[in-house]
Amino acid sequence: MFEKLNLTAQKFDEISQKLSDPSVINNTNLYTQLMKEYKLLTPVVEKYNQYLKAESDFNEAKEMLEAGGLDKEMKEMAQSEFEEQKELMEKFTDELKVLLLPKDPNDEKNVIIEIRGGAGGEEASLFANSLYRMYTMYAESRGWKQEILNSNETELGGFKEISFSIEGDGAFSRLKYESGVHRVQRVPETESQGRVHTSTVTVAVLVEADDVELNINPTDLKIDVYRASGAGGQHINKTESAVRITHLPTNTVVECQDERSQHKNKERAMKILCSRLYEALQQEQNDKIASERKMQVGTGDRSERIRTYNYPQGRMTDHRIGLTLYKLDDILNGSLDDIIDSLATADQAAKLATQN
């Protein structure tokens, strides 16, 4: 590990020098690429420098103790320093192991989240709206931007389905654990007997990809336009602004009708299509390393039940890691960091276990 850290520190120094080179600064693409590498290596090198400092202080205290000739007070000080720096070295070693884990190349990318009502009819659609609100409030708390790409509203204010983008540093790294089936247990407003109903909502978190990454052939696309339908503004059913794109090789279909402009709907539909195709490509790659995938909390199968939101008890349980929190209101208001941090820690622990 330490040989790898030495090489990483050398590479970091080389990049630092290149970033001050005028020829590199004037080369926008090269400068951007080097800055990205510099940003990725910085936390590793900073932690390694902390380790080297602790190691130096540890060796100094060790030499003092071995040399002998110290009075009682100096010996106690040297012993205390020895033990303190030893603990720090162990702590920094553990942290470095985590920092050296292979990075998900998509972690810094933006995401598209698709939420669909599952079992439970209107109640599921209403909870889909609650989850949309939860994610957008979380995005707002981190200074991220969100935009609705497509939605299908119900008369009671729920969503049969909604797709929206979230843009911000590390969006995928934080939200990738949300894919799966979310179960809600609560008394619907329409329930006169006060009985608790169970409904489900499916969440899919997709990396925002573009057609350059995928090299989509235009001849593989079938594009239809039609009149929008459903609850909405006056433009609904007036003009053929809605767009349906079918990717013929995979039979992937995306529809967008939220915008008045056919061009904007087409642009949004392409954004969703690219992300779905990119996810399918990654799934294919993940299946080739199935044994590793089983060890990860990660971006699980969207058919897997991952979480339960129990309103009567004010409880949220994440079934993947057995985490239960009794602060449901805070969670639904976008307070997701405790859950996401726990999932990320479990994911790191599983990955570390495969390396030992």
C-alpha positions as CSV (number, residue, x, y, z in Angstrom):
1,M,0.0,0.0,0.0
2,F,2.7,2.4,0.9
3,E,4.6,1.9,-2.4
4,K,1.3,2.9,-4.1
5,L,1.1,5.9,-1.9
6,N,4.6,7.0,-2.7
7,L,3.8,6.8,-6.4
8,T,0.6,8.7,-5.9
9,A,2.5,11.5,-4.1
10,Q,5.0,11.7,-6.9
11,K,2.2,11.9,-9.5
12,F,0.5,14.6,-7.4
13,D,3.7,16.7,-7.4
14,E,4.1,16.2,-11.2
15,I,0.5,17.4,-11.8
16,S,1.0,20.4,-9.5
17,Q,4.0,21.5,-11.5
18,K,2.2,21.0,-14.8
19,L,-0.8,23.1,-13.6
20,S,1.5,26.1,-13.3
21,D,3.0,25.6,-16.8
22,P,1.6,28.3,-19.2
23,S,1.4,25.9,-22.1
24,V,-0.8,23.6,-20.0
25,I,-2.9,26.5,-18.8
26,N,-3.6,27.6,-22.4
27,N,-4.6,24.1,-23.3
28,T,-8.2,24.0,-21.9
29,N,-8.8,20.3,-22.3
30,L,-5.5,19.2,-20.8
31,Y,-5.8,21.7,-18.0
32,T,-9.4,20.5,-17.2
33,Q,-8.2,16.8,-17.2
34,L,-5.2,17.6,-14.9
35,M,-7.4,19.6,-12.5
36,K,-9.8,16.6,-12.3
37,E,-6.9,14.3,-11.4
38,Y,-5.5,16.8,-9.0
39,K,-8.8,17.1,-7.2
40,L,-9.1,13.3,-6.9
41,L,-5.5,12.8,-5.6
42,T,-5.6,15.7,-3.1
43,P,-7.5,14.0,-0.2
44,V,-5.2,10.9,-0.6
45,V,-2.0,12.9,-0.6
46,E,-3.1,15.1,2.3
47,K,-4.0,12.0,4.4
48,Y,-0.7,10.4,3.5
49,N,1.2,13.5,4.6
50,Q,-0.6,13.3,7.9
51,Y,0.5,9.7,8.2
52,L,4.1,10.6,7.5
53,K,4.0,13.4,10.1
54,A,2.6,10.9,12.7
55,E,5.2,8.3,11.7
56,S,8.1,10.8,12.1
57,D,6.8,11.9,15.6
58,F,6.4,8.2,16.5
59,N,10.0,7.3,15.5
60,E,11.3,10.3,17.4
61,A,9.5,9.4,20.6
62,K,10.6,5.7,20.1
63,E,14.3,6.8,19.8
64,M,14.0,8.9,23.0
65,L,12.6,5.9,24.9
66,E,15.2,3.5,23.6
67,A,18.1,5.9,24.3
68,G,17.2,6.0,28.0
69,G,18.6,8.6,30.5
70,L,15.3,10.4,30.7
71,D,13.9,11.8,34.0
72,K,10.5,10.6,35.1
73,E,8.6,13.5,33.6
74,M,10.4,13.4,30.2
75,K,9.9,9.6,30.0
76,E,6.1,10.0,30.7
77,M,5.9,12.7,27.9
78,A,7.8,10.5,25.5
79,Q,5.7,7.5,26.3
80,S,2.5,9.5,25.9
81,E,3.7,10.8,22.5
82,F,4.7,7.3,21.4
83,E,1.3,5.9,22.1
84,E,-0.6,8.9,20.7
85,Q,1.3,8.8,17.4
86,K,1.0,5.0,17.2
87,E,-2.8,5.4,17.4
88,L,-2.8,8.1,14.8
89,M,-0.8,6.0,12.4
90,E,-3.3,3.1,12.8
91,K,-6.2,5.6,12.2
92,F,-4.6,7.2,9.1
93,T,-3.8,3.7,7.7
94,D,-7.4,2.7,7.9
95,E,-8.5,6.0,6.3
96,L,-6.0,5.6,3.5
97,K,-7.2,2.1,2.8
98,V,-10.7,3.6,2.1
99,L,-9.3,6.4,0.1
100,L,-7.4,4.0,-2.1
101,L,-10.5,1.9,-3.0
102,P,-11.2,2.1,-6.7
103,K,-13.4,5.1,-7.4
104,D,-16.7,4.9,-9.2
105,P,-16.0,6.8,-12.4
106,N,-19.6,8.1,-12.3
107,D,-19.5,9.5,-8.7
108,E,-19.0,13.1,-9.8
109,K,-21.7,13.1,-12.5
110,N,-25.2,14.5,-12.4
111,V,-28.2,12.2,-12.1
112,I,-31.6,11.6,-13.5
113,I,-34.1,10.1,-10.9
114,E,-37.2,8.3,-12.1
115,I,-40.0,7.7,-9.5
116,R,-42.9,5.5,-10.3
117,G,-46.0,4.5,-8.3
118,G,-46.1,0.8,-7.7
119,A,-48.6,-1.3,-5.7
120,G,-51.3,0.8,-4.0
121,G,-52.9,2.8,-6.6
122,E,-53.5,6.5,-5.7
123,E,-51.8,6.1,-2.4
124,A,-48.6,5.0,-4.2
125,S,-48.9,8.0,-6.5
126,L,-49.2,10.3,-3.5
127,F,-46.1,8.8,-1.9
128,A,-44.2,9.1,-5.2
129,N,-44.8,12.9,-4.8
130,S,-43.5,12.7,-1.2
131,L,-40.3,11.1,-2.4
132,Y,-39.9,13.6,-5.1
133,R,-40.2,16.4,-2.5
134,M,-37.7,14.5,-0.2
135,Y,-35.1,14.3,-2.9
136,T,-35.5,17.9,-4.1
137,M,-35.3,19.2,-0.6
138,Y,-32.1,17.2,-0.1
139,A,-30.7,18.6,-3.3
140,E,-31.5,22.1,-2.2
141,S,-29.7,21.5,1.1
142,R,-26.6,20.7,-0.8
143,G,-26.8,23.6,-3.2
144,W,-27.7,21.3,-6.2
145,K,-30.0,22.3,-9.0
146,Q,-33.1,20.2,-10.0
147,E,-35.3,20.2,-13.0
148,I,-38.4,18.2,-13.9
149,L,-38.0,16.4,-17.2
150,N,-41.3,14.6,-17.5
151,S,-44.2,13.9,-15.2
152,N,-47.6,12.2,-15.2
153,E,-49.7,13.7,-12.4
154,T,-52.9,12.3,-10.9
155,E,-56.0,14.3,-10.0
156,L,-55.2,14.2,-6.3
157,G,-51.7,15.7,-6.7
158,G,-49.7,12.5,-6.9
159,F,-47.4,11.2,-9.6
160,K,-47.9,8.0,-11.6
161,E,-44.4,8.7,-12.6
162,I,-41.9,11.6,-12.6
163,S,-38.4,12.0,-14.1
164,F,-36.1,14.9,-12.9
165,S,-32.5,15.8,-13.1
166,I,-30.2,16.8,-10.2
167,E,-27.0,18.7,-11.1
168,G,-24.2,19.2,-8.6
169,D,-20.8,18.0,-7.4
170,G,-20.9,14.4,-6.3
171,A,-24.7,14.0,-7.0
172,F,-24.4,10.3,-8.1
173,S,-22.0,9.4,-5.3
174,R,-24.7,10.4,-2.8
175,L,-27.8,9.3,-4.5
176,K,-26.8,6.1,-6.2
177,Y,-27.9,4.1,-3.1
178,E,-31.6,5.1,-3.6
179,S,-32.4,2.8,-6.5
180,G,-35.0,0.1,-5.5
181,V,-38.4,-0.3,-4.1
182,H,-39.5,2.1,-1.4
183,R,-42.4,0.8,0.8
184,V,-44.7,3.1,2.7
185,Q,-47.0,2.1,5.6
186,R,-49.6,4.7,6.6
187,V,-53.3,5.5,6.9
188,P,-54.5,7.0,3.6
189,E,-56.7,10.2,3.9
190,T,-59.4,8.3,2.0
191,E,-59.4,5.5,4.6
192,S,-62.4,5.9,6.9
193,Q,-61.6,3.0,9.2
194,G,-58.1,4.2,10.1
195,R,-56.5,1.1,8.7
196,V,-52.8,1.2,7.8
197,H,-52.2,0.5,4.1
198,T,-48.9,-0.7,2.5
199,S,-47.9,0.8,-0.9
200,T,-44.8,0.7,-2.9
201,V,-42.9,3.2,-5.1
202,T,-40.0,2.4,-7.4
203,V,-37.0,4.7,-7.6
204,A,-34.3,4.5,-10.3
205,V,-31.2,6.6,-10.1
206,L,-29.5,7.0,-13.5
207,V,-26.2,8.6,-14.4
208,E,-26.8,11.6,-16.7
209,A,-25.1,10.5,-19.9
210,D,-25.0,12.0,-23.4
211,D,-25.2,10.6,-26.8
212,V,-21.4,11.3,-27.3
213,E,-20.6,8.7,-24.6
214,L,-22.9,6.2,-26.1
215,N,-22.5,7.0,-29.8
216,I,-26.2,6.6,-30.6
217,N,-26.9,6.2,-34.3
218,P,-29.8,8.5,-35.4
219,T,-31.1,5.7,-37.7
220,D,-31.7,3.6,-34.5
221,L,-34.3,6.1,-33.3
222,K,-38.0,6.3,-34.1
223,I,-39.4,9.7,-33.1
224,D,-43.2,10.3,-32.8
225,V,-45.0,13.5,-32.0
226,Y,-48.5,13.7,-30.6
227,R,-50.8,15.8,-28.5
228,A,-50.1,15.9,-24.8
229,S,-52.7,14.6,-22.3
230,G,-53.4,14.7,-18.6
231,A,-53.6,17.4,-16.0
232,G,-51.8,20.5,-17.2
233,G,-51.9,24.0,-18.7
234,Q,-53.9,25.3,-21.7
235,H,-51.4,23.9,-24.2
236,I,-52.5,20.3,-23.3
237,N,-54.3,18.7,-26.3
238,K,-53.9,21.9,-28.4
239,T,-50.7,21.2,-30.4
240,E,-48.5,18.1,-31.1
241,S,-45.8,19.1,-28.7
242,A,-45.4,15.7,-26.9
243,V,-42.5,13.5,-28.1
244,R,-42.0,9.8,-27.9
245,I,-38.6,8.4,-28.8
246,T,-38.0,4.6,-29.3
247,H,-34.5,3.2,-29.4
248,L,-35.2,0.4,-31.9
249,P,-32.3,-2.0,-31.0
250,T,-33.3,-2.2,-27.3
251,N,-37.0,-1.2,-27.7
252,T,-36.4,1.5,-25.0
253,V,-39.3,4.0,-25.1
254,V,-39.2,7.5,-23.6
255,E,-42.0,10.1,-23.6
256,C,-41.9,13.8,-22.7
257,Q,-44.8,16.2,-22.7
258,D,-44.2,18.7,-20.0
259,E,-43.0,21.5,-22.2
260,R,-45.0,23.6,-24.7
261,S,-42.1,23.3,-27.2
262,Q,-41.7,20.1,-29.2
263,H,-38.0,20.8,-29.5
264,K,-37.6,21.0,-25.6
265,N,-39.6,17.8,-25.1
266,K,-37.4,16.1,-27.6
267,E,-34.2,17.4,-25.9
268,R,-35.4,16.1,-22.5
269,A,-36.5,12.8,-23.9
270,M,-33.1,12.3,-25.4
271,K,-31.5,13.1,-22.1
272,I,-33.5,10.4,-20.3
273,L,-33.0,7.9,-23.2
274,C,-29.2,8.3,-23.0
275,S,-29.2,7.7,-19.3
276,R,-31.3,4.6,-19.5
277,L,-29.1,3.1,-22.3
278,Y,-26.0,4.0,-20.3
279,E,-27.5,2.3,-17.2
280,A,-28.3,-0.8,-19.3
281,L,-24.7,-0.9,-20.6
282,Q,-23.3,-0.6,-17.0
283,Q,-25.7,-3.3,-15.8
284,E,-24.3,-5.6,-18.5
285,Q,-20.8,-4.9,-17.2
286,N,-21.8,-5.4,-13.6
287,D,-23.3,-8.8,-14.4
288,K,-19.9,-9.9,-15.5
289,I,-18.6,-9.4,-12.0
290,A,-21.6,-10.6,-10.2
291,S,-19.7,-12.0,-7.2
292,E,-18.3,-8.5,-6.5
293,R,-21.7,-6.9,-7.0
294,K,-23.2,-9.1,-4.3
295,M,-20.7,-7.7,-1.8
296,Q,-21.7,-4.1,-2.5
297,V,-24.6,-2.1,-1.0
298,G,-24.3,0.0,-4.1
299,T,-26.8,0.7,-6.9
300,G,-28.9,-2.4,-6.3
301,D,-31.6,-4.0,-8.5
302,R,-34.5,-1.7,-8.7
303,S,-36.9,-4.6,-8.0
304,E,-35.2,-5.0,-4.5
305,R,-37.2,-3.7,-1.5
306,I,-34.7,-1.4,0.1
307,R,-36.6,0.8,2.5
308,T,-39.8,1.1,4.6
309,Y,-41.3,4.4,5.7
310,N,-43.7,3.7,8.6
311,Y,-45.8,6.7,9.4
312,P,-47.7,5.5,12.6
313,Q,-44.3,4.7,14.3
314,G,-42.4,7.7,12.7
315,R,-39.9,5.1,11.6
316,M,-37.6,4.6,8.5
317,T,-35.9,1.2,8.1
318,D,-33.2,0.6,5.4
319,H,-33.3,-3.2,5.0
320,R,-29.9,-3.5,3.3
321,I,-28.0,-2.6,6.4
322,G,-30.6,-3.0,9.1
323,L,-30.6,0.7,9.9
324,T,-33.7,2.1,11.7
325,L,-34.2,5.8,12.5
326,Y,-37.2,7.3,14.3
327,K,-37.2,10.7,12.7
328,L,-39.4,10.1,9.7
329,D,-40.5,13.8,9.4
330,D,-36.9,15.0,9.1
331,I,-36.1,12.3,6.5
332,L,-39.1,13.2,4.4
333,N,-38.0,16.9,4.6
334,G,-34.7,16.0,3.0
335,S,-32.5,15.0,5.9
336,L,-30.9,12.0,4.2
337,D,-27.2,12.4,5.2
338,D,-27.4,9.9,8.1
339,I,-28.8,7.2,5.9
340,I,-26.5,7.9,2.9
341,D,-23.4,8.1,5.1
342,S,-24.3,4.7,6.7
343,L,-24.9,3.1,3.3
344,A,-21.6,4.5,2.0
345,T,-19.7,3.2,5.0
346,A,-21.3,-0.3,4.6
347,D,-20.4,-0.2,0.9
348,Q,-16.8,0.7,1.7
349,A,-16.5,-2.0,4.4
350,A,-17.8,-4.6,1.9
351,K,-15.3,-3.5,-0.7
352,L,-12.5,-3.6,1.8
353,A,-13.5,-7.1,2.8
354,T,-13.0,-8.3,-0.8
355,Q,-9.5,-7.0,-0.8
356,N,-8.4,-8.6,2.4
